[in-house]
């Protein structure tokens, strides 16, 4: 009953908070102006997701004693740094290099305070000991997912919807591994994202902004780290829950590298953007990504049941789904 009460309370607080953030954004002209990478045509208030970061961090502080104090403190401090930098970038655009340096420092602090991925549980060959390579993987995982989730904040309801559904998935998984801190952080993410969607669902009245999109990416990255002591396959399960984000960002990034395009310049080549350009509504594409993330959450539950054949079949099936979506988007654009 406490969980339901807190969920409802955080959702309402988020909805009200975003309402006031929107008024402040309009008053102080904190706006996202259309550019070559935008999916909107008029200036929109920016920074509504700041409420998500505040509520999640407050919840983390409230349940800090549910895990090792060092881990909870590092999460709260590091998450605050990421959210603050994102907010500064929303208000005054920061150089990409500076953001990457700060994110790298936060990743190193997180590894120092929370540890790193030491093993990966494989379906057929047991555990793979990572050794020092685990530090590198963990560093790339944190920095990579922080930015990958930021890229998803491109159409109405997308980032908030994926955060909501992934938060639900992590709630479920945290209960399975009996990690109370991860559960409450995931609950606060899902609840506050739901409240935010009340203003961000198509047609959106305000955008999330980097304050929340980078913070959410960081949070989903370290949730895997927080439960890694209890699950050797935490990294793979975290990858599964974020598969739409990781696939979209990775395929787009590699594609732009192959074409020798400036990876830091604005663009509209993400799969979800291509589908919108092809004529699909924002709400349709965001709903699709929400369903695919919920599907990943369900498949993660199957994975946790211990089936050895489940992991390879799951990733193979999701790869097929992604390939079909990519082919469909490319076909629609070629017809145009």
C-alpha positions in Angstrom: 0.0 0.0 0.0 2.9 2.4 0.8 4.3 1.8 -2.7 1.0 2.7 -4.4 0.6 5.8 -2.2 4.1 7.0 -3.0 3.7 6.3 -6.7 0.5 8.3 -6.8 2.0 11.2 -4.7 5.1 11.4 -6.9 3.0 11.4 -10.1 0.8 14.3 -8.8 3.8 16.3 -7.6 5.5 15.8 -10.9 2.4 17.0 -12.9 2.1 20.1 -10.7 5.8 20.8 -10.7 6.0 20.6 -14.5 3.1 23.0 -14.7 5.0 25.6 -12.7 8.3 24.9 -14.5 6.5 25.6 -17.8 5.3 29.0 -16.4 8.8 29.9 -15.4 10.2 28.8 -18.7 7.8 31.0 -20.6 8.5 33.9 -18.2 12.3 33.6 -18.5 12.2 32.5 -22.2 13.9 29.2 -21.6 12.8 27.8 -25.0 13.8 25.2 -27.5 13.9 26.9 -30.9 13.4 24.8 -34.0 16.6 23.8 -35.9 17.6 21.3 -38.5 17.4 18.4 -36.0 14.0 19.3 -34.6 10.7 17.6 -35.0 8.7 20.7 -34.0 8.1 23.9 -35.9 7.5 26.5 -33.1 9.5 27.5 -30.0 8.6 25.3 -27.0 9.2 25.7 -23.2 12.1 23.6 -22.1 13.3 22.0 -18.9 10.1 20.3 -17.6 12.1 17.2 -16.8 13.9 19.0 -14.1 11.1 18.0 -11.8 11.8 14.3 -12.6 15.4 14.7 -11.5 14.4 16.5 -8.3 11.8 13.9 -7.2 14.0 10.9 -8.0 17.0 12.4 -6.1 14.7 13.2 -3.2 13.4 9.7 -3.2 17.0 8.4 -3.3 17.8 10.5 -0.3 14.7 9.2 1.6 15.7 5.5 1.1 19.5 6.0 1.2 19.7 3.6 4.2 18.3 0.8 2.1 21.8 0.2 0.6 25.4 0.9 1.4 25.6 4.6 2.4 28.6 5.1 0.0 26.5 3.9 -3.0 23.5 6.0 -2.2 25.6 9.1 -1.5 27.5 8.7 -4.8 24.3 8.2 -6.7 22.7 11.3 -5.2 25.8 13.5 -5.7 26.6 12.2 -9.2 23.0 12.4 -10.3 22.8 16.0 -9.0 25.9 16.9 -11.0 24.5 15.4 -14.2 21.1 17.1 -13.7 22.7 20.4 -12.9 24.9 20.3 -16.0 21.9 19.3 -18.1 19.9 22.3 -16.8 22.8 24.6 -17.5 22.9 23.3 -21.0 19.2 23.9 -21.3 19.6 27.5 -20.2 23.0 28.3 -21.8 24.3 25.8 -24.3 27.5 24.1 -23.1 30.2 22.8 -25.4 29.9 19.0 -26.2 33.5 18.4 -25.1 32.9 20.0 -21.7 29.8 17.9 -21.1 31.7 14.7 -22.0 34.5 15.6 -19.6 32.1 16.1 -16.7 30.2 12.9 -17.6 33.5 11.0 -17.7 34.5 12.3 -14.2 31.0 11.4 -12.9 31.5 7.9 -14.4 34.8 7.5 -12.6 33.4 8.7 -9.3 30.5 6.2 -9.7 32.9 3.3 -10.4 35.0 4.3 -7.3 31.9 4.5 -5.1 29.7 1.7 -6.6 32.2 -0.7 -8.1 32.2 -2.0 -11.6 30.9 -5.0 -13.6 33.2 -7.9 -12.6 31.4 -10.8 -14.3 28.9 -11.3 -17.1 26.7 -14.4 -16.9 26.5 -16.0 -20.3 23.7 -18.4 -21.4 25.7 -21.4 -22.2 29.2 -21.0 -20.7 28.5 -19.7 -17.2 30.2 -16.6 -15.9 32.8 -14.6 -17.8 35.3 -12.9 -15.5 36.0 -9.4 -16.8 38.9 -8.3 -14.6 40.2 -4.8 -15.3 38.2 -4.8 -18.6 35.1 -4.5 -16.5 36.2 -1.0 -15.4 36.4 0.1 -19.1 33.1 -1.5 -19.9 31.4 0.2 -16.9 32.9 3.6 -17.8 31.6 3.3 -21.4 28.3 2.0 -20.2 27.6 5.0 -17.9 28.8 7.7 -20.3 27.2 5.9 -23.3 23.8 5.4 -21.8 23.8 8.9 -20.4 24.1 10.3 -23.9 22.0 7.7 -25.7 19.0 8.5 -23.5 19.5 12.2 -24.1 19.2 11.5 -27.9 15.8 10.0 -27.4 14.3 13.3 -26.2 13.3 14.2 -29.8 9.5 13.8 -30.2 6.5 14.3 -28.0 6.2 11.6 -25.3 9.3 9.6 -26.4 11.8 10.0 -23.5 9.1 10.3 -20.8 7.3 7.2 -22.1 10.4 5.1 -22.3 11.5 6.2 -18.9 8.1 5.4 -17.5 8.0 1.9 -19.0 11.7 1.2 -18.2 11.1 2.4 -14.6 8.2 -0.2 -14.3 10.6 -2.9 -15.6 13.3 -2.0 -13.0 10.7 -2.0 -10.3 9.7 -5.6 -11.2 13.4 -6.7 -11.5 14.4 -5.0 -8.2 11.7 -7.0 -6.4 13.1 -10.2 -7.9 16.6 -9.5 -6.6 15.3 -7.9 -3.3 17.1 -4.6 -3.8 15.0 -2.0 -2.0 17.1 1.0 -3.0 16.9 0.2 -6.7 13.2 -0.5 -6.4 12.4 2.9 -4.9 14.6 4.8 -7.4 12.9 2.9 -10.2 9.4 3.6 -8.8 10.2 7.4 -8.5 11.4 7.4 -12.1 8.3 5.7 -13.4 5.9 7.9 -11.3 7.5 11.2 -12.0 7.8 10.4 -15.7 4.1 9.6 -15.8 3.3 13.0 -14.2 5.6 14.7 -16.8 3.8 12.9 -19.6 0.7 14.8 -18.7 2.3 17.8 -20.2 4.6 16.2 -22.8 2.3 13.8 -24.6 1.4 14.9 -28.1 0.8 17.7 -28.6 3.4 18.6 -26.0 3.2 21.8 -24.0 6.8 21.5 -22.7 9.9 19.5 -23.5 12.0 17.4 -21.1 15.4 19.0 -21.7 18.9 17.7 -20.9 18.4 18.2 -17.1 16.3 15.0 -17.1 17.2 13.1 -20.2 20.9 12.9 -19.2 20.0 12.3 -15.6 17.6 9.4 -16.6 20.3 7.9 -18.8 22.8 8.0 -15.9 20.2 6.5 -13.5 19.3 3.6 -15.7 23.0 2.9 -16.2 23.8 2.8 -12.5 20.7 0.8 -11.6 22.4 -2.1 -13.3 25.5 -1.4 -11.3 23.6 -1.2 -8.0 22.2 -4.7 -8.5 25.3 -6.2 -10.1 26.4 -7.8 -6.7 23.2 -9.8 -6.7 23.0 -10.6 -10.4 25.9 -11.4 -12.6 23.8 -10.7 -15.6 22.8 -7.2 -14.4 24.6 -5.6 -17.4 22.8 -7.7 -19.9 19.4 -7.2 -18.3 20.0 -3.5 -18.1 20.9 -3.6 -21.8 17.7 -5.5 -22.6 15.5 -3.0 -20.8 17.2 -0.1 -22.7 17.4 -2.0 -26.0 15.3 0.6 -28.0 17.5 3.4 -26.7 20.8 1.6 -27.3 19.9 0.2 -30.7 18.6 3.6 -32.0 21.6 5.5 -30.7 24.2 2.9 -31.8 22.8 2.3 -35.3 22.5 6.1 -35.9 26.0 6.8 -34.5 27.7 4.1 -36.6 25.7 5.1 -39.7 26.9 8.7 -39.3 30.5 7.7 -38.8 30.4 5.6 -42.0 29.0 8.6 -43.9 31.7 10.8 -42.3 29.1 13.2 -40.9 29.8 15.4 -37.9 28.5 13.3 -35.0 28.0 16.4 -32.8 25.9 18.2 -35.3 22.1 18.2 -35.1 20.3 15.7 -37.4 17.1 13.8 -37.9 18.4 10.3 -38.7 17.2 8.4 -35.6 14.7 5.7 -36.4 11.9 7.4 -34.5 12.6 10.6 -36.4 12.6 8.8 -39.7 9.2 7.2 -38.9 7.8 10.6 -37.9 9.2 12.2 -41.1 7.5 9.3 -43.0 4.1 10.5 -41.7 3.5 8.7 -38.5 2.2 10.7 -35.5 4.4 11.5 -32.5 1.9 9.6 -30.3 2.0 6.5 -32.5 5.8 6.2 -32.5 6.1 7.0 -28.8 3.5 4.4 -28.0 5.4 1.9 -30.1 8.6 2.5 -28.1 6.7 2.3 -24.8 5.3 -1.1 -25.8 8.7 -2.4 -27.0 10.2 -1.3 -23.6 7.4 -3.0 -21.7 8.0 -6.1 -23.8 11.7 -5.9 -22.8 10.6 -5.8 -19.2 8.5 -8.9 -19.6 11.3 -10.7 -21.4 13.7 -9.7 -18.6 11.3 -11.5 -16.2 11.5 -14.6 -18.3 15.3 -14.3 -18.3 15.3 -14.2 -14.5 13.5 -17.5 -14.3 16.8 -19.1 -15.3 16.1 -20.4 -18.8 19.5 -20.8 -20.6 17.9 -20.6 -24.1 16.0 -17.4 -23.3 18.8 -14.7 -23.5 20.0 -15.5 -27.1 16.4 -16.0 -28.3 15.4 -12.7 -26.7 18.2 -10.7 -28.3 17.7 -12.4 -31.7 14.0 -11.6 -31.7 14.5 -8.0 -30.7 17.1 -7.6 -33.5 14.6 -9.0 -36.0 12.0 -6.5 -34.8 14.4 -3.6 -35.1 15.5 -4.7 -38.5 11.9 -4.8 -39.7 11.2 -1.3 -38.3 14.3 0.1 -39.9 13.4 -1.5 -43.3 9.9 -0.2 -43.0 11.1 3.4 -42.3 13.6 3.2 -45.2 11.0 2.0 -47.6 8.6 4.7 -46.7 11.2 7.4 -47.2 12.2 5.9 -50.6 8.6 6.0 -51.7 8.5 9.7 -50.9 
